[in-house]
Amino acid sequence: MPIVVRLDIMLAERKVKSKDLAEYVGITEANLSLLKQGKVKGVRFDTLQRICEYLDCQPADLLVSKPDGESNR
């Protein structure tokens, strides 16, 4: 089962700019973009925690497990 990153959806729902989130978390906008696209192999728990703090959400709101063959969203 692939893990789908829903960070872009949470940013839109919260009306948050990637630049502001990246600054708060302490990562580059480029790395945040890679995370949003699901092109990373892992994410540090402290990074995930900071993202969740800023967006007032839970990790499960950002990372969803989808059965093989199911749509990415």
Backbone hydrogen bonds in HBPLUS format (Angstrom, degrees):
<---DONOR---> <-ACCEPTOR-->    atom                        ^
c    i                          cat <-CA-CA->   ^        H-A-AA   ^      H-
h    n   atom  resd res      DA  || num        DHA   H-A  angle D-A-AA Bond
n    s   type  num  typ     dist DA aas  dist angle  dist       angle   num
A0066-LYS N   A0002-PRO O   2.91 MM  64  5.64 168.6  1.93 170.3 173.2     1
A0004-VAL N   A0064-VAL O   2.66 MM  60  5.13 174.8  1.67 161.1 160.9     2
A0064-VAL N   A0004-VAL O   2.90 MM  60  5.13 167.1  1.91 149.5 153.8     3
A0006-ARG N   A0062-LEU O   2.61 MM  56  4.72 172.0  1.62 147.6 150.4     4
A0009-ILE N   A0006-ARG O   3.12 MM   3  5.34 122.7  2.47 101.7 115.5     5
A0010-MET N   A0006-ARG O   3.08 MM   4  6.45 158.6  2.13 154.1 160.2     6
A0011-LEU N   A0007-LEU O   2.91 MM   4  6.14 159.1  1.95 155.3 160.9     7
A0012-ALA N   A0008-ASP O   3.12 MM   4  6.30 157.8  2.17 141.2 146.7     8
A0013-GLU N   A0009-ILE O   2.89 MM   4  6.14 162.3  1.93 151.8 157.0     9
A0014-ARG N   A0010-MET O   2.93 MM   4  6.03 152.3  2.01 147.4 154.3    10
A0015-LYS N   A0011-LEU O   2.88 MM   4  5.76 109.6  2.38 133.9 150.9    11
A0016-VAL N   A0011-LEU O   2.95 MM   5  5.03 164.7  1.98 145.2 149.6    12
A0015-LYS N   A0012-ALA O   3.16 MM   3  4.87 147.9  2.27  94.2 103.9    13
A0020-ASP N   A0017-LYS O   3.10 MM   3  5.39 119.4  2.49 103.0 116.5    14
A0021-LEU N   A0017-LYS O   3.15 MM   4  6.51 162.2  2.18 155.8 160.7    15
A0022-ALA N   A0018-SER O   2.84 MM   4  6.00 169.0  1.85 159.3 162.5    16
A0023-GLU N   A0019-LYS O   3.06 MM   4  6.19 158.1  2.11 144.5 150.3    17
A0024-TYR N   A0020-ASP O   3.06 MM   4  6.27 159.6  2.10 146.3 151.5    18
A0025-VAL N   A0021-LEU O   2.89 MM   4  6.07 165.0  1.91 158.4 162.4    19
A0026-GLY N   A0022-ALA O   2.84 MM   4  5.84 147.6  1.94 144.6 153.6    20
A0027-ILE N   A0022-ALA O   3.10 MM   5  5.21 155.0  2.17 143.4 147.6    21
A0032-LEU N   A0028-THR O   3.01 MM   4  6.33 155.9  2.07 147.6 154.8    22
A0033-SER N   A0029-GLU O   2.85 MM   4  6.03 151.8  1.93 145.0 152.8    23
A0034-LEU N   A0030-ALA O   3.04 MM   4  6.36 154.5  2.10 145.7 151.9    24
A0035-LEU N   A0031-ASN O   3.01 MM   4  6.27 153.0  2.09 144.0 151.3    25
A0036-LYS N   A0032-LEU O   2.86 MM   4  6.15 159.9  1.90 151.8 157.1    26
A0037-GLN N   A0033-SER O   3.02 MM   4  6.25 147.6  2.13 145.9 154.3    27
A0039-LYS N   A0034-LEU O   2.96 MM   5  5.24 158.3  2.01 162.9 158.6    28
A0038-GLY N   A0035-LEU O   3.01 MM   3  5.09 154.2  2.07 104.3 112.6    29
A0047-THR N   A0044-ARG O   3.11 MM   3  5.22 122.6  2.45  98.5 112.7    30
A0048-LEU N   A0044-ARG O   2.99 MM   4  6.32 162.9  2.02 155.3 160.0    31
A0049-GLN N   A0045-PHE O   2.81 MM   4  5.98 154.9  1.87 147.8 155.1    32
A0050-ARG N   A0046-ASP O   3.05 MM   4  6.20 158.0  2.10 141.0 145.8    33
A0051-ILE N   A0047-THR O   3.00 MM   4  6.25 158.0  2.05 151.0 157.2    34
A0052-CYS N   A0048-LEU O   2.96 MM   4  6.17 164.1  1.98 150.2 154.6    35
A0053-GLU N   A0049-GLN O   2.87 MM   4  6.12 152.0  1.95 147.7 156.0    36
A0054-TYR N   A0050-ARG O   3.03 MM   4  6.21 166.4  2.05 149.6 152.2    37
A0055-LEU N   A0051-ILE O   2.96 MM   4  6.13 160.8  1.99 153.6 159.2    38
A0056-ASP N   A0052-CYS O   2.79 MM   4  5.47 113.9  2.23 136.8 150.2    39
A0057-CYS N   A0052-CYS O   3.09 MM   5  4.95 155.8  2.15 131.7 139.2    40
A0056-ASP N   A0053-GLU O   3.37 MM   3  5.09 149.1  2.47  92.7 101.4    41
A0061-ASP N   A0058-GLN O   2.85 MM   3  5.35 151.9  1.93 115.4 124.4    42
A0062-LEU N   A0059-PRO O   2.95 MM   3  5.27 145.5  2.07 107.7 118.0    43
A0063-LEU N   A0059-PRO O   2.96 MM   4  6.17 150.9  2.05 157.2 166.4    44
A0070-GLU N   A0067-PRO O   3.13 MM   3  5.75 161.1  2.17 140.8 141.8    45
